[in-house]
Amino acid sequence: MSRLFITVGFILCTGAFAQDIDYAKQVISQLSSPEYKGRGYVGDGDKITAKFITNEFIKMNANPAFKDSYTQKFSVSVNTIPGIVSVKLNNIVLIPAIDFLVESSCPSVRGTFSIVQAKRADLSNPSKLEEIIRISSTSFLLIDNIERKNESAEQTKKIDDIISFLKNDNQIQIPGIIMYTSDKLTWDASCFQNVRPIIILKKESVIDSLIKIEFFVESKYIRRYNTQNVAALIPGAVSPDSFIVVTAHYDHLGMMGKDTYFPGANDNASGLAMILNLAKHFSENKPKYTMVFVAFSAEELGILGALAFTENSPINLGKIKFMVNFDLAGTGEEGIKVVNGTVYKKEFIFLNQVNNKDSLLPKIESRGKACNSDQCAFDEKGIPGFYIYTLGGIKAYHDIHDRYETLPLTEFTDYCKLMIRFFNLL
């Protein structure tokens, strides 16, 4: 590629992205608003989001990636909590996602129960464990998980395995488990419904002498929930039969009850804003290779959207020159980290050369393979690629505090410039 082409491409993207930070902000603000319901599977949050992404691709005149469609439908199993979530301890009402969480696998349960307390150390004693199970047959079992700080690694593993048994075994009669934690409350998504509810309780919220819990949760397990990936392509001007694939997941954790939703501004409305910005740029500045932009559903359920795409791809996977997955793109005070940077060394060197030439990001760190986001499905097919995430800034993650209002987007503009120049070098 000539030096002239690279320079012109850089000038174009500099002008474009000086103003498109406003577009990124609009995307993140909208997708993390209550209207999108946490982009999960309560109230069609995923479908509302997919429609938004499709409309953005249409505005850019990007081509549908699938036959006459921007969407690829597939089904997942998912446990949802669309109804009431109410917890009272000793008649004191707790606030969802502030004082407590119920695990996302929670079944529907309603009732008032006594509370039996157990120390972690007691669980590793077979006779004490048997007694704890017996006396908890009609009571919620409360375990102080903070005690693990004084355990050896071997003790911790043994007791954690016992707690997992108490949480999940369908042969014992414990109606529910309560776990103390001093960590911040972080949620997840679940493909299954458990046999009993698990409540994660903030230590600061605990009332002395817990004796009673009033618990009411309305859940719905959906064995085949129909969701969708959304993808568009921009044909290459020189080599249209070779592909650069740019991805981000759009799903998040959805809702825990009728009133509590998880905004997911950094995870991963920011990554989606990145690929939409890149798509916008390349729709106006034609790429050498065909660019494929994919927004995945069901990443939070186990990269299921990426697996659906790679198993039923609309493009020849063997013709993919490189792929980049964006997740957690909203900070950058400390630079970025590149998963697979130690694997694809040539491309990692290119990325650093672009960054060093124009002093865009504070630093670029590399790490090896990790099956921690959608790039994993491509790794398993032998397709070269990176997963990149930003470093520094806010610590909100999988909680109700991951909001647009506190997302700094410190390096977003320079991050976009870096990636455009990188794609032009491939």
C-alpha positions as CSV (number, residue, x, y, z in Angstrom):
1,M,0.0,0.0,0.0
2,S,1.4,3.4,-0.9
3,R,2.3,6.0,1.6
4,L,0.0,8.4,-0.2
5,F,-3.0,6.2,0.3
6,I,-2.3,5.8,4.0
7,T,-1.9,9.5,4.5
8,V,-5.1,10.4,2.6
9,G,-7.0,7.8,4.6
10,F,-5.7,9.2,7.8
11,I,-6.7,12.8,6.9
12,L,-10.2,11.6,6.0
13,C,-10.7,9.7,9.2
14,T,-9.3,12.5,11.3
15,G,-11.9,14.9,10.0
16,A,-14.7,12.4,10.2
17,F,-14.1,11.3,13.8
18,A,-13.5,14.8,15.1
19,Q,-17.3,15.1,14.8
20,D,-18.4,11.4,15.2
21,I,-17.7,11.2,18.9
22,D,-21.2,12.8,19.1
23,Y,-22.5,9.8,17.1
24,A,-20.9,7.4,19.6
25,K,-22.3,9.2,22.5
26,Q,-25.8,9.1,21.0
27,V,-25.5,5.4,20.3
28,I,-24.3,4.6,23.9
29,S,-26.8,6.9,25.5
30,Q,-29.7,5.4,23.6
31,L,-28.7,1.7,24.0
32,S,-28.1,2.0,27.7
33,S,-31.4,3.8,28.4
34,P,-34.4,2.1,30.1
35,E,-36.2,1.8,26.8
36,Y,-33.7,-1.0,25.7
37,K,-34.3,-2.9,29.0
38,G,-30.7,-3.9,29.5
39,R,-30.5,-5.4,26.0
40,G,-31.5,-8.8,27.4
41,Y,-34.4,-11.2,27.0
42,V,-37.1,-9.5,29.1
43,G,-39.5,-7.4,27.2
44,D,-37.7,-8.1,23.9
45,G,-34.7,-6.0,24.8
46,D,-32.5,-7.9,22.3
47,K,-35.0,-7.4,19.5
48,I,-35.4,-3.7,20.1
49,T,-31.7,-3.4,20.0
50,A,-31.4,-5.5,16.8
51,K,-33.9,-3.2,15.1
52,F,-31.9,-0.1,16.1
53,I,-28.7,-1.6,14.7
54,T,-30.4,-2.7,11.5
55,N,-31.7,0.8,10.9
56,E,-28.2,2.3,11.4
57,F,-26.8,-0.1,8.8
58,I,-29.6,0.9,6.4
59,K,-28.8,4.6,6.9
60,M,-25.2,3.9,5.9
61,N,-26.3,2.0,2.8
62,A,-24.3,-1.0,4.0
63,N,-25.4,-4.2,2.4
64,P,-27.2,-7.0,4.3
65,A,-24.7,-9.7,5.2
66,F,-27.3,-12.5,5.0
67,K,-29.5,-13.4,2.1
68,D,-31.8,-10.4,1.7
69,S,-31.5,-9.7,5.5
70,Y,-29.4,-8.0,8.1
71,T,-30.4,-10.6,10.7
72,Q,-29.4,-14.2,11.4
73,K,-31.9,-15.9,13.7
74,F,-31.0,-18.6,16.2
75,S,-32.4,-19.8,19.5
76,V,-31.0,-20.0,23.0
77,S,-32.2,-21.3,26.4
78,V,-32.4,-18.5,29.0
79,N,-33.7,-18.0,32.4
80,T,-35.4,-14.6,32.8
81,I,-36.7,-12.7,35.8
82,P,-39.5,-10.4,34.4
83,G,-41.7,-10.2,37.4
84,I,-41.5,-9.2,41.1
85,V,-38.2,-9.3,43.0
86,S,-38.8,-8.6,46.7
87,V,-36.6,-9.5,49.7
88,K,-37.3,-8.6,53.3
89,L,-35.0,-9.5,56.1
90,N,-36.5,-9.2,59.6
91,N,-39.3,-7.1,58.0
92,I,-36.8,-4.6,56.5
93,V,-37.1,-4.1,52.7
94,L,-33.9,-4.5,50.8
95,I,-33.1,-2.6,47.5
96,P,-32.4,-4.8,44.5
97,A,-28.9,-4.5,43.0
98,I,-27.9,-2.2,45.9
99,D,-28.4,-4.4,48.9
100,F,-28.7,-7.7,47.2
101,L,-28.9,-9.7,44.0
102,V,-30.6,-13.0,43.2
103,E,-28.6,-15.2,40.9
104,S,-29.8,-15.1,37.3
105,S,-30.7,-18.8,37.5
106,C,-33.3,-18.1,40.2
107,P,-36.6,-20.0,40.0
108,S,-39.9,-18.6,41.0
109,V,-40.3,-18.7,44.8
110,R,-42.7,-17.0,47.2
111,G,-42.8,-17.5,51.0
112,T,-41.6,-16.6,54.5
113,F,-38.7,-18.7,55.8
114,S,-36.6,-18.9,58.9
115,I,-32.8,-18.5,58.5
116,V,-30.1,-21.0,59.6
117,Q,-26.6,-19.6,59.7
118,A,-23.4,-21.6,58.9
119,K,-19.7,-20.9,59.0
120,R,-17.6,-21.9,56.0
121,A,-15.4,-24.0,58.2
122,D,-18.3,-26.1,59.3
123,L,-19.1,-27.1,55.8
124,S,-15.9,-29.1,55.4
125,N,-16.8,-31.2,58.4
126,P,-19.0,-34.1,57.1
127,S,-21.0,-34.6,60.3
128,K,-21.6,-30.8,60.7
129,L,-22.5,-30.5,57.0
130,E,-25.0,-33.3,57.4
131,E,-26.6,-31.5,60.4
132,I,-26.7,-28.2,58.5
133,I,-28.5,-29.8,55.6
134,R,-31.0,-31.5,58.0
135,I,-31.9,-28.3,60.0
136,S,-32.1,-26.2,56.8
137,S,-34.7,-28.4,55.1
138,T,-37.4,-25.7,55.6
139,S,-35.1,-22.7,56.1
140,F,-32.9,-20.5,54.0
141,L,-29.2,-21.3,54.7
142,L,-27.0,-18.3,55.3
143,I,-23.2,-18.7,54.6
144,D,-20.7,-16.0,55.5
145,N,-18.5,-16.2,52.4
146,I,-16.2,-13.4,53.7
147,E,-14.5,-16.0,56.0
148,R,-12.6,-17.4,53.1
149,K,-9.9,-14.8,53.6
150,N,-8.1,-16.9,56.2
151,E,-8.3,-20.2,54.3
152,S,-5.6,-22.0,52.4
153,A,-6.0,-22.5,48.7
154,E,-6.8,-26.2,49.3
155,Q,-9.4,-25.4,51.9
156,T,-11.0,-22.7,49.7
157,K,-11.4,-25.1,46.8
158,K,-12.9,-27.8,49.0
159,I,-15.4,-25.5,50.7
160,D,-16.3,-23.8,47.4
161,D,-17.1,-27.2,45.9
162,I,-19.4,-28.0,48.9
163,I,-21.1,-24.6,48.5
164,S,-21.7,-25.4,44.8
165,F,-23.2,-28.7,45.8
166,L,-25.5,-26.9,48.3
167,K,-26.6,-24.4,45.7
168,N,-27.3,-26.8,42.9
169,D,-28.1,-30.3,44.1
170,N,-31.7,-31.3,43.5
171,Q,-31.6,-34.2,46.1
172,I,-31.4,-31.9,49.1
173,Q,-34.3,-30.0,50.5
174,I,-32.8,-26.6,51.3
175,P,-35.3,-24.0,49.9
176,G,-32.7,-21.2,49.4
177,I,-29.2,-20.0,50.0
178,I,-28.0,-16.6,51.2
179,M,-24.4,-15.6,50.7
180,Y,-22.7,-12.7,52.4
181,T,-20.2,-10.8,50.3
182,S,-17.9,-7.7,50.8
183,D,-17.3,-7.5,47.1
184,K,-19.4,-5.2,44.8
185,L,-22.5,-6.8,43.5
186,T,-22.0,-8.1,39.9
187,W,-24.7,-10.0,38.0
188,D,-24.6,-12.4,35.0
189,A,-27.0,-14.2,32.6
190,S,-28.1,-17.8,32.8
191,C,-29.0,-20.5,30.3
192,F,-30.6,-22.7,33.0
193,Q,-33.0,-22.4,35.9
194,N,-31.7,-23.6,39.3
195,V,-33.6,-25.8,41.8
196,R,-33.4,-23.1,44.5
197,P,-32.8,-19.3,44.7
198,I,-29.4,-18.0,45.6
199,I,-29.3,-14.5,47.2
200,I,-26.0,-12.5,47.2
201,L,-26.2,-10.1,50.2
202,K,-24.0,-7.1,50.8
203,K,-22.3,-7.3,54.2
204,E,-23.1,-3.6,54.8
205,S,-26.8,-4.3,54.3
206,V,-27.0,-7.0,57.0
207,I,-29.2,-6.6,60.0
208,D,-28.0,-8.2,63.3
209,S,-29.6,-11.4,64.4
210,L,-31.1,-12.5,61.1
211,I,-34.0,-14.8,61.8
212,K,-36.5,-14.4,59.0
213,I,-36.6,-13.8,55.2
214,E,-39.7,-12.9,53.1
215,F,-38.8,-13.8,49.5
216,F,-40.8,-13.3,46.3
217,V,-39.3,-13.7,42.9
218,E,-41.2,-14.3,39.6
219,S,-39.0,-16.1,37.0
220,K,-39.6,-17.5,33.6
221,Y,-37.4,-20.2,32.0
222,I,-37.5,-20.1,28.2
223,R,-36.2,-23.3,26.6
224,R,-36.1,-21.9,23.0
225,Y,-35.9,-18.1,22.9
226,N,-35.5,-16.7,19.4
227,T,-32.8,-14.0,19.1
228,Q,-30.6,-12.7,16.3
229,N,-27.2,-11.5,15.2
230,V,-27.1,-8.4,13.0
231,A,-24.6,-8.0,10.2
232,A,-23.8,-5.8,7.2
233,L,-21.0,-5.6,4.7
234,I,-19.3,-2.9,2.7
235,P,-17.7,-4.3,-0.5
236,G,-14.0,-3.9,-1.0
237,A,-12.8,-1.7,-3.8
238,V,-9.8,-3.8,-4.7
239,S,-10.3,-7.3,-3.3
240,P,-14.0,-7.8,-2.6
241,D,-13.6,-11.6,-2.1
242,S,-11.4,-11.1,0.9
243,F,-12.8,-10.0,4.2
244,I,-12.0,-8.0,7.3
245,V,-14.5,-8.9,10.1
246,V,-15.3,-6.3,12.8
247,T,-17.4,-7.5,15.7
248,A,-19.0,-6.5,19.0
249,H,-21.7,-8.0,21.1
250,Y,-24.8,-5.9,21.6
251,D,-26.6,-8.0,24.3
252,H,-26.2,-7.3,28.0
253,L,-27.8,-8.7,31.2
254,G,-31.3,-7.4,30.8
255,M,-33.6,-6.9,33.8
256,M,-33.8,-8.4,37.3
257,G,-37.4,-7.8,38.0
258,K,-39.8,-5.1,36.7
259,D,-37.8,-2.1,37.9
260,T,-34.1,-3.0,37.9
261,Y,-32.2,-3.0,34.6
262,F,-28.5,-3.2,33.8
263,P,-27.5,-0.4,31.4
264,G,-24.3,-2.0,30.0
265,A,-22.9,1.3,28.7
266,N,-19.3,0.1,28.7
267,D,-20.2,-3.6,28.3
268,N,-20.9,-3.4,25.5
269,A,-22.8,-0.4,24.1
270,S,-19.3,1.2,23.7
271,G,-18.1,-1.7,21.6
272,L,-21.2,-1.5,19.4
273,A,-20.6,2.3,19.0
274,M,-17.1,1.5,17.9
275,I,-18.2,-0.8,15.1
276,L,-21.0,1.5,14.0
277,N,-18.5,4.4,13.8
278,L,-16.1,2.2,11.8
279,A,-19.0,1.1,9.5
280,K,-20.0,4.8,9.0
281,H,-16.4,5.7,8.1
282,F,-15.9,2.8,5.6
283,S,-19.3,3.4,4.0
284,E,-17.9,6.9,3.0
285,N,-14.3,5.8,2.4
286,K,-14.3,2.5,0.5
287,P,-12.1,-0.1,1.9
288,K,-9.6,-2.3,0.0
289,Y,-11.1,-5.5,1.3
290,T,-14.8,-6.2,2.0
291,M,-15.6,-5.1,5.6
292,V,-18.1,-7.2,7.5
293,F,-19.6,-5.7,10.6
294,V,-21.3,-8.1,13.0
295,A,-23.3,-7.3,16.2
296,F,-23.7,-10.5,18.2
297,S,-26.5,-11.5,20.5
298,A,-26.0,-14.0,23.4
299,E,-22.4,-13.2,24.2
300,E,-23.3,-13.0,27.9
301,L,-24.9,-16.5,27.7
302,G,-21.6,-18.0,26.5
303,I,-20.6,-16.5,23.1
304,L,-23.6,-18.3,21.5
305,G,-24.2,-15.6,18.9
306,A,-20.6,-15.8,17.6
307,L,-20.9,-19.6,17.6
308,A,-24.1,-19.4,15.5
309,F,-22.3,-17.1,13.1
310,T,-19.2,-19.1,12.6
311,E,-21.2,-22.4,12.2
312,N,-23.5,-20.8,9.6
313,S,-21.5,-18.0,8.2
314,P,-22.8,-16.0,5.2
315,I,-19.1,-15.5,4.1
316,N,-16.3,-18.0,3.3
317,L,-14.5,-18.2,6.6
318,G,-11.3,-19.2,4.8
319,K,-11.3,-15.8,3.0
320,I,-11.1,-13.8,6.3
321,K,-7.8,-12.0,6.4
322,F,-8.3,-10.8,9.9
323,M,-11.0,-10.1,12.5
324,V,-11.2,-7.7,15.5
325,N,-13.7,-8.0,18.3
326,F,-14.4,-4.9,20.4
327,D,-15.7,-5.2,24.0
328,L,-15.4,-2.6,26.7
329,A,-14.3,0.3,24.5
330,G,-15.4,3.2,26.7
331,T,-12.3,4.2,28.7
332,G,-8.7,4.1,27.6
333,E,-6.9,6.2,30.2
334,E,-4.3,3.5,30.5
335,G,-4.5,2.4,26.8
336,I,-5.8,-0.9,25.4
337,K,-5.0,-4.6,25.8
338,V,-4.9,-6.9,22.8
339,V,-5.9,-10.6,23.3
340,N,-4.0,-12.7,20.8
341,G,-1.4,-10.0,20.6
342,T,1.3,-12.5,21.3
343,V,-0.2,-14.9,18.8
344,Y,-0.4,-12.6,15.8
345,K,2.8,-10.7,16.2
346,K,3.0,-9.1,12.8
347,E,-0.4,-7.5,13.2
348,F,0.4,-6.5,16.7
349,I,3.6,-4.7,15.5
350,F,1.5,-2.9,12.8
351,L,-0.9,-1.7,15.5
352,N,1.9,-0.4,17.6
353,Q,3.6,1.3,14.7
354,V,0.5,3.2,13.8
355,N,0.0,4.2,17.4
356,N,3.6,5.3,18.0
357,K,3.7,7.3,14.8
358,D,0.9,9.6,15.9
359,S,0.9,9.2,19.7
360,L,-2.8,8.1,19.7
361,L,-3.2,5.9,22.8
362,P,-1.1,5.9,26.0
363,K,0.0,2.3,25.5
364,I,-0.9,-1.0,23.8
365,E,-0.4,-4.1,25.9
366,S,-0.6,-7.7,24.6
367,R,-1.7,-11.0,26.0
368,G,-2.2,-14.5,24.7
369,K,-5.3,-16.4,23.8
370,A,-8.3,-16.2,26.1
371,C,-11.8,-17.5,25.5
372,N,-13.4,-14.4,27.1
373,S,-15.4,-12.9,24.3
374,D,-16.7,-13.5,20.8
375,Q,-13.3,-13.8,19.2
376,C,-13.1,-17.2,20.8
377,A,-15.5,-18.7,18.2
378,F,-13.2,-17.5,15.5
379,D,-10.1,-18.7,17.2
380,E,-11.6,-22.2,17.3
381,K,-12.0,-22.0,13.5
382,G,-8.3,-21.0,13.0
383,I,-9.3,-17.5,11.9
384,P,-6.7,-14.8,12.9
385,G,-7.9,-12.0,15.0
386,F,-7.7,-9.8,18.1
387,Y,-10.0,-9.0,20.9
388,I,-9.3,-5.5,22.2
389,Y,-10.5,-3.8,25.3
390,T,-9.7,-0.4,27.0
391,L,-7.8,0.0,30.3
392,G,-8.3,2.3,33.2
393,G,-11.2,4.6,34.1
394,I,-14.4,3.4,35.7
395,K,-14.6,0.0,37.4
396,A,-18.4,-0.5,36.8
397,Y,-18.9,-3.9,35.3
398,H,-22.0,-6.2,35.2
399,D,-23.7,-3.9,37.7
400,I,-26.3,-1.1,37.6
401,H,-23.5,1.5,37.7
402,D,-22.3,0.9,34.1
403,R,-24.2,3.9,32.9
404,Y,-23.7,6.3,30.0
405,E,-23.5,9.3,32.4
406,T,-20.3,8.1,34.0
407,L,-18.6,6.5,30.9
408,P,-15.6,8.8,30.2
409,L,-14.9,7.8,26.5
410,T,-11.5,9.3,27.2
411,E,-9.7,7.8,24.2
412,F,-12.6,6.9,21.9
413,T,-11.8,9.3,19.1
414,D,-8.1,8.3,18.9
415,Y,-9.0,4.6,19.3
416,C,-11.2,4.9,16.2
417,K,-8.4,6.6,14.3
418,L,-6.0,3.9,15.3
419,M,-8.3,1.1,14.1
420,I,-9.0,2.7,10.8
421,R,-5.3,3.1,10.0
422,F,-4.7,-0.4,11.2
423,F,-7.4,-1.8,8.9
424,N,-5.9,0.2,6.0
425,L,-2.5,-1.4,6.6
426,L,-3.8,-5.0,6.5
